[in-house]
Amino acid sequence: MPSIDLSTIAGGLGSTRERFIYGLEQTADDQLTQKASETAKTPLEIAGQVAGFLSYFALMLKNEPLPDRSAARPPAPETREAAIAAADGAFRRLEQVLGELTDEDLARPLPLPWGGTMPTAGMVVFAMGAPLYFQGQLNYAQMIYGDLDPHIPDSWKPKAE
């Protein structure tokens, strides 16, 4: 079975981090705490969730003890700056963990919170999907209030020649 290229995955995660944070920066001040419905998440809550999930994945991939899932989740960041710091820190920690994994680690089975196991390599791929899910939520929250811009960072755009 071919090995996965962790440097490419970490680079992709860095690009996803950049886009998520750029999207938070572009969210209108008055929309940071707005909900489209009772059960919808605010952009600040979405940032808190992405930080929580990525932190959880970093612990799983390092095979470290996981927090009690029955405990109350930490509160959402209260400001844009706190949301950016939480998300950025969690993205960077996961990037660091990816850089530390070995081929032996990638083959190691990980116990899953919902039961069963998965090779660490599979969980790496699974972990890459989580921030994209939250990016979609952030873009949808923005769209509900009329912001149709997908908020692509300038660094993603081709350079003029």
N, C-alpha and C positions, 0 to 999 in steps of 0.2 A: 504494500500500500504506500503511495507516495506521501511524503511528509508534507505538512502544511507550512507555508512560509510565514512565520510569525512576524517578520519585519514588515511584510506587505500588509498583513492584518493590522498591525500596530499603526502603520501609516494611514490606513483607511480609517481607523478609529480616531486618529488625530484630525483627519479631515471632517469626520462627523462631529467631533468636539467643536471644531472651528465654526461649523455651520450652526450647531445648536446654540452656541453662545452668541453668535452674530444675530440669530433670530431673536434671542432674548433682548439683545441690545436694541433691536429694531421695533420691539413691541411698544405700542403707545403706553405712556405712563398710566392713563386711566383704564387700560385694559389688563394690567398686570394682576389685578385682584378681581376681575369680573368673571362670572360664571354664566354660561349660556343656559344652564338649567340647574336644578337642585343637586344633581349627581355629577355634573360636569366638573372638571378641574380647571383651576385658574392657571395662567402661565407660570406663576410662582410655584404652585403645587406640582405642576408638571416637571419643573426643574428639580424640585425636591424628590420627586419619584425617580427621575433618571439618576440622580445622585445616589439614592438608596439602592436601586437595582444594580448599578455598576459597582458600588461598594460590595454588595453581596456577591456578585460574580467574581470580584477580585479575591475575596475570602475563599470562595469555592475552589477557584483555580489553584490557589496556594495550599489547598487542603487544610485550611485553618478553621477553628471552631466558628460556627455560624451563629448569628444572634437568634434569640427566641422569636419565632415567627408569630407566636400568639400575643406577644407584647405589643403595646400601642406603637404605631409608627411615629417617628419624630415629627414635630410640626413643620409645616412648609416654611421655607425662608420668607422673611417679612419684607425684604427689599430686593430690588433688581441686583444690587451689588452682592448681597448674600446669596442669591440664587445662582449668580454667575460663579461665585467662589465655590459653592457646593458642587455644582455641575463640573466645573473645570477641575477641581481637585479629584473628584471621582473618576473622570475620564483619564486624567494623568496617572492616577494610581493603577487603573486597569492597564494602561499602556505599559507602565513599569513592570507589572506582573507578567504581561505577555513577553517582555524582553528577558525575563528571568527563567522562563520555562525551558526545559530540556526535552529532547526526544523521548527520554524515559518518562518524564512528567506527562507528555502528550498521550502516551499509551496507558497511563494509570487510570483505572476505573474510578469514577467519582460517584459517591452516593448522592442521589437526587432527593431534594426535599419532599417530592411527591411520591417517592418510592422507586426502587430499582437503581440501576447505575448507568453511567454513560462514560465512554472514554473522555479524558480531558480534552483531546482534540475536538471531539464533538461539542463539548461545552464551550470551547473557544468560539466555534462557529455560531452556536446558539447565542452567546453573549454579544456577538456583533449585531444581531437583529434587534436587541432591546432598545438601543438608542435611536434606531430608525423608527421604531414604533412611537417613541416619545417625540421625535421630530415631527412626525405626522400629526400627532395631537397638538403640538404647538402651532403648526401651520393651520390646522383646522380652527383652533381657537382664534387665531388672527383673522382668518377668512370670515368667521361668523360676524365679526364686527366691521367687515368691509375691506380688510387689508388683503388684497389678492396677490401681493408680491411674494414670491417664494423665498425671498431673502437669501440669495446666493452670495456668499462673501466675494469680494473683489478678487481675492487670491485664487479663486476657482476659475475665473474668467480668463480667456486667452489674452495674452499681451498683444497690444497693437504693434505691428511691425513697421 
